[in-house]
Amino acid sequence: MKHLILTALVLMVTVPALAQEGPRFFQTLNDVPLMPGLYELTEEALVFDKLEGRIAQSSAAGSGMEAQEIEAFYTQTLPQLGWTKTADDHYVRADETLQFDVSEEQGYNVVRFSIAPQ
C-alpha cells in the first residue's frame, strides 16, 4: 500500500511538470523551434553578426520519423512565428531569409537551417 501511495505521489508531481514543458528552440537560432524528436547538432552551428544582419546555420537530427513529417512541422510552424513562405523551404521575415533542407544521412533525418540578411 505504501508503495502504491508513493508511486501516486511521484506521478502527481512529475506529470504536471512534464506537461508544462514548453517548446524547445535551437541554441543558435533561438527563434526557430526544435521539433520534438530531433536533437540539435551543436557542433555544426555557426553564427556571424554583421551590420547588415546575422548569418546563422544550425542542424538537428532524429530517427523514427519521415522527412515529410519534419518538413510538414516546419511548414506549419514557421508562419506562426512570422515567417512568410516564398518558395519551397524558403521563408522571409523582416529583413532576413530562412532556408531549410531535410536529408537522410547514416540512417538519420537531418534538417539544416540557414538564416541570412535579405
CORVEN-V319756 format. One record per residue. N is the residue number from 1. RES is the residue in one small letter. SS is DSSP state (hx for helix, st for strand, lp for the rest). OMEGA is omega as a letter, one per 20 degrees, with the letter a starting at -180 (999 if undefined). D_FIRST is the distance of its C-alpha to the first C-alpha in Angstrom with 1 decimal. Layout:
BEGIN
<<N	RES	SS	OMEGA	D_FIRST> <N	RES	SS	OMEGA	D_FIRST>>
END
This chain:
BEGIN
<<1	m	lp	r	0.0> <2	k	hx	a	3.8> <3	h	hx	r	5.3> <4	l	hx	r	5.1> <5	i	hx	r	6.4> <6	l	hx	r	8.6> <7	t	hx	r	9.9> <8	a	hx	r	10.7> <9	l	hx	r	12.5> <10	v	hx	r	14.4> <11	l	hx	r	15.5> <12	m	hx	a	16.7> <13	v	hx	a	18.7> <14	t	hx	a	20.2> <15	v	hx	r	21.1> <16	p	hx	r	23.4> <17	a	hx	r	25.0> <18	l	hx	a	25.8> <19	a	hx	a	27.1> <20	q	lp	a	29.4> <21	e	lp	a	31.0> <22	g	lp	r	34.6> <23	p	lp	r	37.1> <24	r	st	a	38.4> <25	f	st	r	42.1> <26	f	lp	r	44.4> <27	q	lp	a	45.2> <28	t	lp	r	48.9> <29	l	lp	a	49.0> <30	n	lp	r	46.7> <31	d	lp	r	47.7> <32	v	lp	a	46.8> <33	p	st	r	43.2> <34	l	st	a	41.5> <35	m	lp	r	40.4> <36	p	lp	a	36.6> <37	g	lp	r	36.6> <38	l	lp	r	39.6> <39	y	st	a	39.9> <40	e	st	r	42.9> <41	l	lp	a	45.5> <42	t	hx	a	46.3> <43	e	hx	r	49.0> <44	e	hx	a	51.0> <45	a	lp	a	51.0> <46	l	st	r	54.4> <47	v	st	r	55.5> <48	f	st	r	59.0> <49	d	st	a	59.8> <50	k	st	r	63.4> <51	l	lp	a	65.5> <52	e	lp	a	65.6> <53	g	st	a	61.7> <54	r	st	r	58.9> <55	i	st	a	58.9> <56	a	st	r	55.4> <57	q	st	r	53.8> <58	s	st	a	50.2> <59	s	st	r	48.4> <60	a	st	a	44.9> <61	a	st	r	43.7> <62	g	st	r	41.0> <63	s	lp	r	40.4> <64	g	lp	r	38.9> <65	m	lp	a	40.9> <66	e	lp	r	44.4> <67	a	hx	r	47.3> <68	q	hx	r	47.8> <69	e	hx	r	44.3> <70	i	hx	r	45.0> <71	e	hx	a	48.4> <72	a	hx	r	47.0> <73	f	hx	a	44.4> <74	y	hx	r	47.2> <75	t	hx	r	49.7> <76	q	hx	a	47.4> <77	t	hx	a	46.1> <78	l	hx	r	49.3> <79	p	hx	r	51.2> <80	q	hx	r	48.3> <81	l	lp	r	49.1> <82	g	lp	r	52.8> <83	w	lp	r	54.1> <84	t	st	a	56.7> <85	k	st	r	57.2> <86	t	st	r	60.8> <87	a	st	r	60.6> <88	d	lp	r	58.1> <89	d	lp	r	55.5> <90	h	st	a	57.9> <91	y	st	r	57.1> <92	v	st	r	58.8> <93	r	st	a	57.6> <94	a	lp	a	59.9> <95	d	lp	a	62.0> <96	e	st	r	59.6> <97	t	st	r	59.3> <98	l	st	r	56.1> <99	q	st	r	56.1> <100	f	st	a	53.4> <101	d	st	r	53.5> <102	v	st	r	50.8> <103	s	st	r	51.6> <104	e	st	a	49.9> <105	e	st	r	50.1> <106	q	lp	r	48.7> <107	g	lp	r	46.1> <108	y	st	r	45.0> <109	n	st	a	46.0> <110	v	st	r	47.6> <111	v	st	a	48.5> <112	r	st	r	51.2> <113	f	st	r	52.2> <114	s	st	r	55.4> <115	i	st	a	56.5> <116	a	st	r	60.1> <117	p	st	r	62.5> <118	q	lp	999	64.4>>
END
